[in-house]
Amino acid sequence: MRVFAVNMKTDIERRTHILKECARHSLDVEIVDAVIGKNLTETEIKEKVSDFENSGFTRGEIGCSLSHINIYRKMIDEGIEIALILEDDADIKDTINEAMAEIETFDGKRRKPSIYLLTEAEKYIQNFKVPLKTVTLHKYHRGWYTQGYIINRECAEILAKHLYPIKNYADNWRYILFSTKINIHTVIPTIITTFKGMESTIGEDRNLAEKKKRIRYKKKIMFGKAFNIFSFLSYYILKIPFYRIKSVK
């Protein structure tokens, strides 16, 4: 399995951290230079973002989303079947190699567009699960973060097209759940957490963003298409009554 880590060239401390983390687990990682949102021109913003003025997106979020989309495109161009994508603040648990091998084997048998979230979930579907030896795969219900996840090429092809021009931030998995036909799995127990003391570089920008504008925009893109509405309603009317939703905390 190929391993990629997103890092800004200028952030030497974070690059050193993720290289050490990967070396500690014998992961052959390829560093992918992050897109720095604040360096994008107004012309580039208009080209790469669907509705920047009304979205409330920060430039940091735009850079993060573009960085992940660039990896999806790399997977497509190079014919990479499955990859682990990390961010440079990832703290990797000792079971990573076993989990990667088990997920790769499982994914190879089904070949459906799939993402496997290795970060801590907020909520997941307890009664829809696939027990593997080291981890258990559950249906995703709610959760964020892009510090660590496994994605196959079929899924990368869908997201590279669906998410560009950017209409949402990279870790809005719920939007992806209701607007595409990909499979999102929550991996239990958690394999990737945030390294203590290394807060997200886009977190401060998010705190300053216009919250009301962001809420309006999120509703617009979630319910602006008939497919999204149908997917959302069918999920909550036809499926949720049969799901046992478990909160992590």
Secondary structure, DSSP 8 states (H G I E B T S, - for coil): -EEEEEE-TT-HHHHHHHHHHHHHTT--EEEEE---GGG--HHHHHHHBSSHHHH---HHHHHHHHHHHHHHHHHHHHT--EEEEEETTEEE-TTHHHHHHHHHHHHHHH--SEEEE-B--SEEEEEEEEE-SS-EEEEEEE----SEEEEEHHHHHHHHHHT-SB-S-TT-HHHHHHHS--EEEEEES--EEE-TT---TTHHHHHHS-HHHHHHHHHHHHHSSHHHHHHHHHIIIIIGGG--EEE--
